[in-house]
Amino acid sequence: MDPEGQEVRYGLAFEPGSKEYFRVDPKSGNITLVEKLDREKQDSIDVLVSITDGRSKVVEKVTVFVMDANDERPEFQNMPAIINVLETTESGSSIYKVEAVDRDTGSGGSVTYYLQNAQAGSFAIDRHSGVLRIKSGETLDYEKSKTHFVTVIAKDGGGNFKGKEQFLSSSATLTINVLDAQDTPPSFIGTPYLSFVYEVSSPGSEIFTVLAKDGDVENPNPISYSFEEGDSGVFSINKTSGCISLLTHPTNLKRELFNIKVRASEVGPDGNLVDYSVTTVVIRVVDLNNNPPTFYGEEGPQSVFELIMYEHPPEGEILRGLKITVNDSDQGANAKFNLRLIGPGRMLRVVPQTVLNEAQVTILVKDSAAMDYEKYHFLTYKLLAVEIDTPERFSATADIVIHLLDTNDNAPKFSSDYYIAKIPKNSPGGSNVVSVTATDPDSGLWGEVKYSIYGSGAELFLIQPTSGIIYTQPWARLDAEVRSKYNFYVKAEDTEGKYSLAEVFVTVLDLNDHPPAFSENFLETTMVNGAPVKIEAVDKDAEEPNNVIEYAIMKAEPDNIFDINADTGEIMLKSYIKSMAIVQNITKQKDCTWSLVVQARDRGQPSFSTTAVIKIDITEAVNNGGPLESFIMQSRNKPLQILGILAGVITLMIIVTVIISTIMFMRNKKSNRILPNRRVRRRPRQQRSWAFKNPFRTPENNRERFHVTEPEQEVVVENVNYNNNVSNV
């Protein structure tokens, strides 16, 4: 605290060049660790701590000691190792001392030693000193086992690590070779032997060193090395050290693999060669991957290849204008690479796809339709060569630029499959109807379009060949009442005759230029009390609403007798009039005849109307005659309708008679019987007076109109084979 009560601030500083492990909050003074600590690298850190109240500043040097944590494993100092032990070594003898160091402090830095599978082996180790001995009661036998592999484990005493107790250990292998007495030939150490010659090696380079020892280790003889066979004169070996060297440049080596027989001979005290052993050294010539793939043209390495060709070549065609070779100067797997073609779509493919050393590159057409001049004036592809089985994955690229030339491969295409146009009727000749548009994406003359029209409805129209504007013939007068719909085809054609069609639908718009007209058949009519009568007017306009008619009663005296349906023109008595007595009470006229002024108005704009005087004679309904008489009374002013119905009834009766006669004829023909000849006598008909109310009334008993009598003793047996025809009637 500041004695004067001023606010103080804290700071940290480090020696120049030292790492800043801590950071302090200037207000609270809390110190935070910002870098990882390692006691084995730095066990103490000097920090300059400062405090200031803005006027004065105090700086103190503070040494921070780093506490150890058990984070280091024991490290062997002399392991792994190979030692030779005579087979005559006594049981319990020390043969090797293992040394391991743990850089931690305290119990974490203490090391104890163990043997893996100690119970099954012939050796034991002192836990604290690391001295390896032959177990008591055990001996080494060269004939049984020449080499022993002992795995030694070094383990620390454990310690704290991040709040938990942790033990760390390491292991290493000690190879113990059992030496025999002086009675065995030399033996090579570390076989089999495999070495490599790299393409960057120079003559005189040391390739490999073989090592052989006398099997009689108590008094070993010196070893002399020599080639027996397989060196091909390109390698040499040092007689004393066994070092094999290269005599020539690697490019002069004719093979990738050399199997060289090396002899190790013992040199006796008199200098003569005595016992010997032979081993094989395999030397492989290795190519270094130091050359990437390279693309070549006709004049050497090339990175851009260009070609001019027409669009839509046949699929499978070779682009012969491209002379491309690819090469990798390395050998073996280092010279193996893939070829890929990267570009728009899948129009082209490359052959071959896998190359070893060198190949001629072939580009083939895969998708002819996609190579379209209208979409791509030129195509740019990347030809990529990438090594397959090398760590470096060397690669190379080349640009392939293809300039496409246009062909007439497109027909003109309309902006729509059909065109709908409307034109007012009575438009003057030469009036524009509709403009059609077709485009041909081909270039030059191939892209020019000419228009023409044809079809059953085209005789009243013309088209401008270049603009596509359709207009009426100069003499044409279109009338919706005569014909309101026209359709025909328009053709768009390029200079080579390729074309497309579209259909044109022209509607002649109707004008409301006809007023409704009443039919004279309805100007006088008879109304049976309770049944409506219908009037009808016709409008010669072609379309709705110009020809839709509304009806209205404009004048009637008195005006409370009739109603009219505005849509159908049906005139009926008002609902409260149920009998002729009510009608006669309303009017003083005895003949019950009215004159109505009825208006027929169309719904066009402007609207036209027509009025007519309708005379209606009201009569009482008579039920004696039935519905037929009622119908005749209502239709007495419509003679054509009555004649039509009568003709229909007569036709139906004739059809029924023919059917019945045919059935009877077929039945008699099948029975093949002779029927008696019958005479039919018609009784004279009584003249009946026609009643006015029911002129079509039928006789009360139809059976009285005809009478059939059998002739006395008169049988007709002729015409047996004439289908039973009756001759005398």
Secondary structure, DSSP 8 states (H G I E B T S, - for coil): --TT----EEEEEE-TTS---EEE-TTT--EEE-S---TTT-SEEEEEEEEE-SS-EEEEEEEEE----S----EESS-SEEEEEETT--TT-EEEE--EE--S-GGGG-EEEEETTTTTSSEEE-TTT-EEEE-TT----TTT-SEEEEEEEEEE--EEETTEEE--EEEEEEEEEEEB-TTS--EESS-SEEEEEETT--TT-EEEE--EE-SB-SS---EEEEEEE--TTSEEE-TTT-EEEE-S-GGG---SEEEEEEEEEEE-TTS-EEEEEEEEEEEEEE-------EEEETTEE-SEEEEEEESS--TT-B-TT--EEEE--S-GGGGEEEEEEESSTT-EEEE-SEEESEEEEEEEES-TTT--TTT-SEEEEEEEEEESS-SS--EEEEEEEEEEE--S----EESSSEEEEEEETT--TT-EEEE--EE--S-GGGG--EEEEESTT-TTEEE-TTT-EEEE-TT----TTT--EEEEEEEEE-TTS-EEEEEEEEEEE-------EE-GGGSEEEEETTS-EE--EE---SSTTTT-EEEEEEE-SSTTSEEE-TTT-EEEE-TT--SHHHHHHH---SS-EEEEEEEEEE-SSS--EEEEEEEEEEE----TTHHHHHHHHHTTT-HHHHHHHHHHHHHHHHHHHHHHHHHHHHHHHHHT------EEE----------TT-TT---S-GGGG-EEE--TT------TTSTT-----
